[in-house]
Amino acid sequence: MKKFKSFDKAIAYFTQKGFAQEFRLSFDTIAAVESKEQFDTFDFDVISIEEINDEEDIIHLFLLKTSKGTKGYMVNDYGPDSDPVSIEMIDKLQLKNVSKLD
């Protein structure tokens, strides 16, 4: 897990590494922001979870690769104001399921 002091620097770094697509989390899928394509938990892998210390916040950046080969990132918070997420999705996003950054 790398440590970044700025969200913008982390996104720029990983975009250069090919993780350019932004994904958003919903209850039991992730969706590509640009194409709106959705992927179930079995249609993507978590490649890495990166920690960003951006001012007072700690942000976790998930680097993902879909079954179609699309690489990208997802930012998620698990606070009381976050949307509900399925048990399968919570399990998928656990550190134990991280493969490796190429």
Secondary structure, DSSP 8 states (H G I E B T S, - for coil): --EES-HHHHHHHHHHTT--EEEEE-SSEEEETTT--EEEGGGEEEEEEEEEEETTEEEEEEEEEETT--EEEEEE--STTS----HHHHHHTSGGGB----
